[in-house]
Amino acid sequence: MSKKIICLEDFEEKARRKLPKMIFTYVDSYAEDGQSSRRNIESFKELYFVPRCLNDTSQRSSRTHLFGRSYDAPFGIAPMGIAALTAYQGDLILAKSAMAMNIPMILSGSSLIPMEVITDVAPGTWFQMYIPETSEKLEALIERVGKANFEVLVITVDFPVSGNRENETRTGFSTPFKPGARLIWDGITHPRWLLFTWLKTLLTSGIPHFENNYAVRGAPIISKSVFRDFSGRTTFSWNNLSEVRKLWKGPLVVKGLLNDEDARKACEHGADGIIISNHGGRQLDGSISPMDALPRIRQAVSNNVKLMLDGGIRRGSDILKALASGTDFVFIGRPFNYAAAVAGAQGVTQAIQILLAEIDRNLALLGIDSIDELSHSFLYKPGSQIERQLARR
Ligand SMILES: Cc1cc2nc3c(=O)[nH]c(=O)nc-3n(C[C@H](O)[C@H](O)[C@H](O)COP(=O)(O)O)c2cc1C
């Protein structure tokens, strides 16, 4: 545990120094001008708490129930592709640390470690997939996911094409990955990453492959066919979700919705949960932030459907604001990626502990014992409707 790290933001600065610019930028990046990425964070900062006092808060707990499991916290780790490029065996580290701390981690379909290896050491991990192009490939992939004993399946639907991430283009990052002169220089000037992530990976398991996009092993990350494997997603419709629902018997979560009508449709097509998300501002720049989209979606879907959210959460207080606004659970991406890059499993564990401590302290300061007590009455938004009504009196 590093004593110099006391909040999630501290991991980002350390990761910036440790990682080659190209790799750091891949995690940090956002689409175009970063309007959505910035708004994700701002939409938490413009909400304030209205705490209660003189309540006994000595029995505080942040325990949460989701899809038949009990978790120690109301947050989990969002799916992030190629996490094994930022930290040695990144996907495994994230999954193992999440399991040890009893929170869920969602393995990305674009991960570089076979899904079976992950569930072997970290049972209870969730799986995220992009729908493959044909019914045959879909059926085979879902069969593989089931055999690997995943319990919860997340379908990401906000990726018909890749977002326009100009900052990645500027640093030379691309998919397929091109380890040219630029990366070699970037690597030489960041020797800890070069030796303990990249070379260690090459020596122990060779060039990483996309392992989990299909039922069979995908292309190596440097292969031109990677591009083909990530295209062809523009023809999908709600029928594809129905197909998934028929094949997958466990809890099904749809990730990447921002529109209340879509949220309703997802429920009609059999979703058990929704993750409101704009992909961390990495897809359509200018898209609404998940916190701004939440009120309409909350109204549109029944309480039986688990409503989750990700994007811009950096503090325990952000998590509590999301829960008070009507979500059941939240996910966090980049900070956990940086924590894995900076200090491996220890870093991820420390990041989880920081958030748990922030939640626990803030529950006491809010005057409540449990996250179930959170509601809109704990929040104040300047200029909101209730303020306008009171001002008119
Ligand atoms: C490096 C990186 C890779 C990502 N890869 C995926 C992915 O493979 N599948 C997916 O559904 N979302 C992916 N996302 C989006 C995250 O799951 C999540 O929606 C987003 O990171 C949340 O925002 P935050 O980073 O501000 O917490 C990725 C995000 C990052 C930062």
The ligand as an ORCA input file, in Angstrom:
! r2SCAN-3c Opt
* xyz 0 1
  C      -9.557      1.849    -21.436
  C     -11.018      1.604    -21.527
  C     -11.498      0.502    -22.231
  C     -12.874      0.248    -22.293
  N     -13.314     -0.879    -22.924
  C     -14.623     -1.203    -22.843
  C     -15.074     -2.450    -23.354
  O     -14.309     -3.251    -23.849
  N     -16.403     -2.713    -23.249
  C     -17.297     -1.831    -22.680
  O     -18.481     -2.123    -22.599
  N     -16.874     -0.649    -22.185
  C     -15.570     -0.329    -22.243
  N     -15.137      0.853    -21.693
  C     -16.108      1.750    -21.035
  C     -16.210      1.396    -19.541
  O     -16.796      0.145    -19.350
  C     -17.031      2.424    -18.773
  O     -18.256      2.609    -19.424
  C     -16.335      3.778    -18.606
  O     -14.959      3.608    -18.423
  C     -16.907      4.490    -17.397
  O     -16.328      5.740    -17.247
  P     -15.145      6.052    -16.191
  O     -13.901      5.536    -16.792
  O     -15.205      7.540    -16.120
  O     -15.482      5.385    -14.888
  C     -13.773      1.136    -21.660
  C     -13.290      2.249    -20.973
  C     -11.929      2.486    -20.890
  C     -11.436      3.676    -20.100
*
